[in-house]
């Protein structure tokens, strides 16, 4: 036992050493040669900073203040209130945050939230126009207001958070699905996966039953949860139900395999099945598919992220499949198979980690595409709740008032810059990971 464990450790060490130790150093050096890509990455870190600390950059609540002899931290407390762990006192519910008699206070750089309304500066006040009844220059609406008096700068900040969330979370969902399905297709191909007849039969039945009980039967529950902000929890429960039903049918296969005909193994052409499924999905215009799904679901930013993720995995699956078709025939994979390692261990610990390089490029371009899709849906007023403020929703307001140029220029510029930097990051990764360009 100890000897086998030592052999496994030596093999894994050999696999790590098989890769060029300076690989990522070369990639980093090559990436730095592309100045546009480097600056794009720096701008991305800045955008990410705004998204993470949006509540501390634009908020009608003070970050810290002293009121009635007590030091309070309203922005931090808001997180507890949102989670149901704390409650606001009566004086904070009745009065506006700027109406309290603070002994001293520190307000964010933009003392407005995305939904707070300045009724004294309603009806599209421009950034260079005279603004009425301001306490000081710090309370000025630097990027103007909309019809309701909402600060455009605050909307831009919170729109940044929405854009980053949509891009990152949707592509995380797409990556998990694409890597899993693409890895199966690439590693097993059409001739390496052999399963018993009963397992194939039960998995087909189990898949449809799992989909029915997990999603179709719980469609009303998921829809109701969307109104209460708990759709993500219900979606995860549906995923667990789906996995549980599939696992149950696989357990039923064990006793039935003892019957000779049921237990006979047959080759499953997994690669052909998966590739034909990808072609079917790709044959449907993605925008039409998104609009069709969004039209029958509750308006929610979570729903939009999930929907974009569920239709964006095909490109990642094709990339990982192509890489694994090459990786599966390399020496270290054959050595792992000769050592008797399980297929699951070979795929998860040796094959997939060495085939993820092109996936990084697909993810970079995918984030840009997801942000653009979300902006388009917001512009049309589809898929998001009315109170959600995004770059696309600000652009939508510009359609109602053509003279309010700031509602078109600033969100449009933000969308253009964000999509451009992700495309430049993707191009930089493409060049840096190209072995013909590395020296």
Secondary structure, 3 states (H helix, E strand, C coil): CHHHHHHHHHHHHHHHHHCCCCHHHHHHHHHHCCHHHHHHHHHHHHHHHHHHCHHHHECCCEEEEEECCEEECHHHHHHHHHCCCCCCCHHHHHCCHHHCCCCEEEECCECCCCCCECHHHCCCCCCCCCCCCCCCHHHCCCCCECCCCEEHHHHHHHHHHHHHHHHHHHHHHHHHHHHHHHHHHHHHCCCCCEEEHHHHHHHHHHHHHHHHHHHHCCHHHHHHHHHHCCHHHHHHHHHHHHHHHHHHHHHHHHHHCCCHHHHCEEECCHHHHHHHHHHHHHHCCHHHHHHHHHHCCCCCHHHHHHHHHHHCCHHHHHHHHHHHHHHCCCHHHHHHHHCCCCHHHHHHHHHCHHHCHHHHHHHHHHHHHHHHHHHHHHHHCCCCCCCCCCHHHHHHHHHHCCCCCHHHHHHHHHHHHHHHHHHHHHHHHHHHCCCCCCC
